[in-house]
Each structure stands twice: as C-alpha cells, then as structure tokens.
Amino acid sequence: MDNIPRYLSTSWQITSGYGDAMWQAGSTKELVLALIVLLMLAVASSRSRYAVVFALGATGFLSFKHAFVRQDIYHAAGFFVFAAFAFILLRRSWPQKAGIALSFVALLICQSSISMPMLLSRWKGEAVALIRPLKLHHQLDQQYLQLERRFALPRLREIIGTGSVDVRGDQRKAIFNKLNWRPRPIFQTYSAYTPKLLAANAVFFEGTRAPEFILATWEERDARLPTADDGAAFLKMLAHYEPVTGEADCYLFRRMKDSRVPSPAVVRETETGQRIEIPTFQTAAFEIRYSLVGKLRNFFYRPAPVLLHLTLASGEVKTYKGVPSIIGSEFLLSPLLESLNDVVNFSSGPAGIEANPRWFKRKIRVTLREFALRPTR
C-alpha cells in the first residue's frame, strides 16, 4: 500500500510528459481526414442527448490525441476504428452512413503503407491466436528459444556472474541471459522524459542499490541526441563506471570509485536561433518555455518542434530533435558521442537552438558545467 501513491505520481509523470517527448509527425492527408471525421461525428451526434454528445466529445478528443500525438500507422488507424464504431452507435441518418464509410476508407488509407504480405501475416497470427490457442503456445515457445539464441552473451554472462546489472538499452539482454537484473526506476531510456523521472534515475546510481554492472547499447530514437536521453543517469554512468569489455552490439561497464568533483555551473541567456560556443567536456541544460499559444497547441494537438544544431570542429552541422523537458535537465553536450565506441574510447563547436517564437518564448536560459571524462588506458 505504501508504494501506491508513488506509483500514481510516477505514472502521472510518464503520462504528462508523453506528448512533449514522444510526438511524431505523420501524413497530412491522415490528419485532414481525421478532422473531417470529427466534424461529421459532431454533425451526426447533434440530435442526440447531451450525455451522448458529451461522451462522444470526450472520447473522440482523447482518441484523436492518442492517434495524432505520435502519428504512425498503428495510432492513426486506431482513431478511425473508434470513429467507425462511434458512428454505428448513433441514429441512422446520412451523416452517420457517410461517417462510417469515410472512417473505413481512411482506415484503408492508413493501412496501405503496410505491405500486403505483412498485413496477411498479421491477420493470420491473430486468427491462429483465436482459433488454435495451443498452436499459438507452441509458436511462442519457439520464438522464446530463438530470442534466447539471439540475445545470448556467454562471455559477458561469465564476467557478471551473480553480480547485479542494469541495462541501458534492450532489457531482453538481461532477461534471456538470466542475469541479476537491478533496473533503475524508469528502466526504459526513452521513457525518462520529465525532470522528476530523469532525477529519479540519476539518484538511483548514487544510492546503495546502484548495480555493480551496466550493460550498455547505443540507442537512437526519433532523431534525438542520444546522450540527452536519460541524460542525468548517463552522466552518472560515465562518472561511476568504467568500461570492461564488449560482446555483440553492447559493452559492459563496472562500477568504480568516483573521484570527479563537479565544477561550478555557468548560467547564460540566449535567444532562439543564436549560437553558443561550447568548450570540450561540457554538460548543458536548456530552459525552453512554451508561450501561451504553444501550451494551447500542446493541449489540443502535439508540441511544436525544437531543433538542436551542433556545429562540429570540422564545420559539419548535426541537427537533433530537442525535447524541452529532456534537454532542460543536465546532459552531456560536448564531446559529441555518436556511437558506443565514442563512449568507451573517449570535438565539437558552437551549438544553437531553433524554436518558432510563435510557440516558444524567445529567451532561453542555458546552464553549462565542465565535465571531466576519464580517458581509457
């Protein structure tokens, strides 16, 4: 019972930060179809009782948000399935019939981006699950054995032994190797996207339950800067753990005594579109605030994009998706690490933020701190 309030609080953090961190743009055609369907649903339900109108309005809004915050073929398709059933429940009229037809047409358009063999395979799998559950059980057993072979890490498993381990990457590496998995509170890197969730993971590596090992793989999601994802915990990993050896696509880090003394922070103010010179070995935090119009857009649709432009010493410019709630917490900005080898082996220049002033406040507060990474021997 004592953990229920904490569970609810953390769940709210994950829910409230989802749109800011996980949004994904999709087809404009699907969005236009969805808005037309919503308008037709409003017309078709206009003669219904107030309770029905309110229920359809609330569920329609939530279904639209679910579909078009992270707009892909699976989320968008779900909205049109919802709309078709919503129309069926209403009184028979021409808007109802037209709405049902349009919903199914839109659904087919969404699914058209999936190849026919993939669709047939999916439908076949769903049919087997319903009609022949014992065959499904056998198939799942076979898939489990295949995954065991795929994720086998015999050499690292021997080094880790019974020691505790966290996984930065695919947790199946710990599960299928039957390791003593001791995960941080938000164990999926991409789900730590609010200040409280980021801080909880960072504090975990300072406490007595910090694992002896970390099994790390390199992850890139939605064009975000990888070192910013779960960035505070990543800094703790660099400060408290040293690389041991690698196998397959991952590398093993072992906990060591931390001798790094944090440097004092330097706070600067800049504006969107301006460049900031970033010395080597620097952490950064960008305080980017939404305007009132930006907050309204977030509520009814999805957040406007923020772009982080990094100019390397060579003159090459790298552009990443900047999530305000993520890059608002301290993360490693320089040097630019682009692979696991960069993390293990230990040059960048100016950095700039691009954010439309219509949706964001122009002033940005930047906090920089020196971070002395240890070179490996």
C-alpha positions in Angstrom: 0.0 0.0 0.0 2.9 2.4 0.7 4.0 2.3 -2.9 0.6 3.2 -4.4 1.0 7.0 -4.1 4.5 6.8 -5.6 3.2 4.6 -8.4 0.4 7.1 -9.2 2.8 10.0 -9.0 5.3 8.3 -11.4 2.5 7.2 -13.7 1.3 10.8 -13.9 4.8 11.9 -14.8 5.0 9.4 -17.6 1.5 10.4 -18.9 2.0 14.1 -18.6 5.4 14.1 -20.4 4.5 11.7 -23.2 3.3 14.3 -25.7 6.4 16.5 -25.3 8.9 13.7 -25.7 7.3 11.1 -27.9 5.4 13.1 -30.5 5.9 12.1 -34.1 4.7 13.9 -37.3 2.9 11.9 -39.9 0.8 12.2 -43.1 -1.1 15.5 -43.5 -3.6 13.5 -45.5 -4.5 11.4 -42.5 -4.8 14.5 -40.3 -7.2 16.2 -42.7 -9.3 13.0 -42.9 -9.4 12.8 -39.1 -10.6 16.4 -38.8 -13.3 15.8 -41.4 -14.4 12.7 -39.5 -14.5 14.6 -36.2 -16.7 17.3 -37.9 -19.0 14.7 -39.3 -19.2 13.0 -35.9 -20.3 16.3 -34.4 -23.0 16.8 -37.0 -24.2 13.2 -36.7 -24.5 13.4 -32.9 -26.1 16.8 -32.9 -29.6 15.3 -32.4 -28.6 13.0 -29.6 -29.0 13.6 -25.9 -26.5 15.8 -24.1 -24.9 12.9 -22.3 -24.2 11.1 -25.6 -22.7 14.3 -27.1 -20.5 14.8 -24.1 -19.4 11.2 -24.0 -18.6 11.2 -27.8 -16.8 14.6 -27.5 -14.6 13.5 -24.6 -13.7 10.1 -26.1 -13.3 11.5 -29.6 -10.9 14.1 -28.3 -8.8 11.5 -26.3 -8.8 9.1 -29.3 -7.7 12.0 -31.6 -4.8 12.9 -29.2 -3.8 9.2 -28.9 -3.7 8.9 -32.6 -2.0 12.1 -33.7 0.5 13.0 -31.0 2.6 10.0 -32.1 1.2 9.7 -35.6 2.1 6.4 -37.1 0.1 3.7 -38.9 -0.9 2.0 -35.7 -2.0 5.0 -33.7 -3.8 6.8 -36.6 -5.6 3.6 -37.6 -7.0 3.3 -34.0 -8.7 6.6 -34.3 -10.6 5.6 -37.5 -11.6 2.3 -35.9 -13.0 4.3 -32.9 -14.8 6.7 -35.2 -16.5 3.9 -37.2 -17.9 2.3 -34.0 -19.0 5.8 -32.7 -21.0 6.4 -35.9 -22.6 3.0 -35.7 -24.0 3.8 -32.2 -25.8 7.0 -33.4 -29.2 7.3 -35.0 -29.4 6.4 -38.7 -29.0 9.4 -40.9 -26.9 10.4 -43.9 -24.1 11.9 -41.8 -23.9 8.6 -39.9 -23.7 6.5 -43.1 -21.2 8.9 -44.7 -19.1 8.9 -41.5 -19.0 5.1 -41.3 -17.9 4.9 -45.0 -15.3 7.7 -44.6 -13.9 6.0 -41.5 -13.3 2.7 -43.3 -11.8 4.5 -46.3 -9.4 6.4 -44.0 -8.5 3.2 -42.2 -7.6 1.5 -45.5 -5.5 4.6 -46.5 -3.7 4.3 -43.1 -3.0 0.6 -43.6 -2.0 1.0 -47.3 1.6 1.9 -46.1 1.9 -1.7 -44.7 2.9 -4.2 -47.4 0.2 -6.8 -48.2 2.4 -9.8 -47.1 2.9 -8.1 -43.7 -0.9 -7.5 -43.3 -1.7 -11.1 -44.2 0.9 -12.4 -41.8 -0.6 -10.2 -39.0 -4.2 -11.3 -39.7 -3.0 -14.9 -39.9 -1.4 -14.6 -36.5 -4.5 -13.1 -34.9 -6.7 -15.9 -36.4 -4.3 -18.6 -35.0 -4.5 -16.9 -31.6 -8.3 -17.0 -31.6 -8.9 -20.4 -33.2 -5.9 -22.6 -32.2 -4.5 -21.3 -28.9 -2.4 -24.5 -28.4 -0.6 -23.8 -31.7 0.0 -20.3 -30.6 1.5 -21.6 -27.4 3.9 -23.8 -29.4 4.8 -20.8 -31.6 5.6 -18.6 -28.6 7.8 -21.3 -27.2 9.8 -21.5 -30.4 10.1 -17.7 -30.5 11.4 -17.7 -27.0 14.2 -20.2 -27.9 15.0 -18.1 -31.0 15.3 -14.9 -28.8 17.5 -16.8 -26.3 19.9 -17.6 -29.1 19.7 -14.1 -30.5 20.5 -12.3 -27.2 23.0 -14.8 -25.8 26.1 -13.1 -24.3 28.1 -16.0 -22.9 31.3 -14.1 -22.3 29.7 -11.1 -20.5 27.4 -13.5 -18.6 30.5 -15.2 -17.2 32.1 -11.9 -16.1 28.9 -10.7 -14.5 28.1 -13.9 -12.7 25.7 -13.2 -9.9 26.5 -9.5 -9.8 23.7 -7.0 -10.2 23.3 -5.3 -13.5 21.2 -2.6 -15.1 20.7 -2.4 -18.9 20.9 0.8 -20.9 19.1 -0.4 -24.0 17.2 -3.6 -24.6 16.2 -5.2 -21.3 15.8 -8.6 -23.0 19.6 -8.9 -22.8 19.3 -9.3 -19.0 16.1 -11.4 -19.2 17.3 -14.0 -21.7 20.8 -14.3 -20.1 19.1 -14.8 -16.7 21.2 -12.0 -15.1 20.6 -10.5 -11.7 18.7 -7.5 -13.2 18.5 -4.5 -10.9 17.0 -1.8 -13.1 16.8 2.0 -12.4 13.3 3.3 -11.6 12.5 4.2 -15.2 14.3 1.3 -16.9 13.4 2.3 -20.5 15.8 5.1 -21.5 13.3 6.8 -23.8 10.6 7.0 -21.1 12.6 9.1 -18.7 11.5 12.5 -20.1 10.4 14.7 -17.2 12.7 16.4 -14.7 11.4 14.2 -11.9 11.9 10.9 -13.8 15.3 12.0 -15.0 16.3 12.9 -11.4 15.0 9.6 -10.0 17.2 7.6 -12.4 20.3 9.7 -11.6 19.7 9.4 -7.8 19.5 5.7 -8.2 23.1 5.4 -9.3 24.2 7.4 -6.2 22.4 5.1 -3.8 23.2 1.8 -2.1 21.1 -0.1 -4.7 23.2 1.0 -7.6 24.1 -2.1 -9.7 27.7 -3.5 -9.9 27.5 -3.5 -13.7 25.8 -1.7 -16.6 25.2 -3.4 -19.9 25.0 -0.6 -22.5 24.0 -0.5 -26.1 23.8 2.6 -28.3 20.2 3.9 -28.9 18.9 6.5 -31.3 15.2 7.4 -31.2 13.2 9.9 -33.1 16.4 11.8 -34.2 17.1 12.9 -30.6 20.6 13.4 -29.2 21.4 10.0 -27.7 23.4 11.5 -24.7 20.4 13.6 -23.8 18.1 10.6 -23.4 18.1 9.7 -19.7 21.0 12.2 -19.8 21.4 12.7 -16.0 21.7 8.9 -15.5 24.2 8.7 -18.4 26.4 11.3 -16.7 26.4 9.1 -13.6 27.3 6.1 -15.7 30.3 8.0 -17.1 31.3 9.2 -13.6 30.9 6.0 -11.6 31.5 3.1 -14.1 34.5 2.1 -16.3 34.3 0.0 -19.5 35.3 -3.6 -19.2 34.7 -5.4 -22.5 32.2 -5.8 -25.2 30.3 -8.5 -27.0 27.9 -8.4 -29.9 26.4 -4.8 -30.0 26.8 -4.0 -26.3 29.5 -3.1 -23.8 29.9 -3.9 -20.2 30.7 -1.2 -17.6 31.8 -2.0 -14.0 31.2 0.3 -11.0 34.3 2.1 -9.7 35.1 4.7 -7.1 34.0 8.2 -8.3 36.7 10.9 -7.9 35.1 13.5 -10.1 34.3 16.8 -8.3 31.5 18.7 -10.0 32.6 22.1 -11.5 30.5 25.2 -10.8 27.8 25.9 -13.3 27.9 28.8 -15.7 24.4 30.3 -16.5 23.9 32.2 -19.7 20.9 33.7 -21.5 20.4 33.5 -25.3 17.6 33.6 -27.8 16.3 31.0 -30.2 18.4 30.9 -33.4 21.6 32.2 -31.7 24.8 30.1 -31.5 26.7 29.4 -28.3 30.4 28.4 -28.2 30.6 25.1 -26.2 34.1 24.1 -24.9 35.1 20.4 -24.9 33.8 18.3 -21.9 30.7 20.3 -21.1 27.3 19.4 -19.8 24.4 21.6 -20.7 20.8 22.3 -19.7 18.5 24.5 -21.9 15.4 26.0 -20.2 13.0 26.5 -23.0 9.5 27.6 -22.1 6.3 27.4 -24.2 4.3 30.5 -24.9 0.6 30.6 -24.1 -0.2 29.7 -27.8 2.3 26.9 -27.6 0.6 25.5 -24.5 -2.8 25.6 -26.2 -1.3 23.8 -29.2 0.1 21.1 -26.9 -3.3 20.5 -25.3 -5.3 20.2 -28.5 -2.7 18.7 -30.8 1.0 18.0 -30.3 4.1 20.1 -29.4 5.9 22.3 -32.0 9.4 21.0 -32.9 12.6 22.3 -31.3 15.8 21.6 -33.2 19.3 21.5 -31.6 22.0 22.4 -34.2 25.6 21.3 -33.3 28.5 22.6 -35.4 31.5 20.3 -35.2 35.1 21.5 -35.3 35.2 20.3 -38.9 32.4 22.7 -39.8 29.8 19.9 -40.2 26.4 20.7 -38.7 24.4 17.9 -36.9 20.8 18.5 -36.2 18.8 16.7 -33.5 15.2 16.9 -32.2 15.3 18.8 -28.9 12.7 17.9 -26.3 12.3 20.8 -23.8 11.6 18.5 -20.9 14.7 16.4 -21.6 17.3 19.0 -22.6 16.0 21.1 -19.7 17.9 18.6 -17.4 21.7 18.3 -17.4 23.1 16.1 -20.2 26.5 15.7 -21.9 26.7 18.0 -24.9 30.4 18.1 -25.6 32.2 16.0 -26.9 29.5 14.7 -29.3 29.3 11.0 -28.8 27.8 9.2 -31.8 28.5 5.6 -31.0 29.3 3.2 -28.2 33.0 3.3 -29.3 33.0 7.0 -28.6 31.7 6.4 -25.1 34.4 3.7 -24.5 37.3 5.5 -26.0 36.9 8.9 -25.3 35.2 17.6 -30.9 32.5 19.9 -31.2 32.0 23.6 -31.5 29.0 26.0 -31.5 25.5 24.9 -30.6 22.3 26.6 -31.4 18.6 26.1 -30.7 15.8 26.6 -33.3 12.4 27.1 -31.9 9.5 29.0 -33.5 8.8 32.1 -31.3 5.1 31.6 -32.1 5.1 28.5 -29.9 8.0 29.2 -27.5 9.3 32.2 -25.5 12.2 33.8 -27.2 14.6 33.9 -24.2 16.4 30.6 -23.4 18.4 30.0 -20.2 21.5 27.8 -20.7 23.4 26.2 -17.9 26.9 24.9 -18.7 29.2 22.8 -16.5 32.6 21.3 -17.1 32.6 17.5 -17.0 36.0 15.8 -17.0 35.6 12.4 -18.6 38.3 9.9 -17.8 40.2 8.6 -20.9 40.6 4.9 -21.0 44.0 3.4 -20.9 
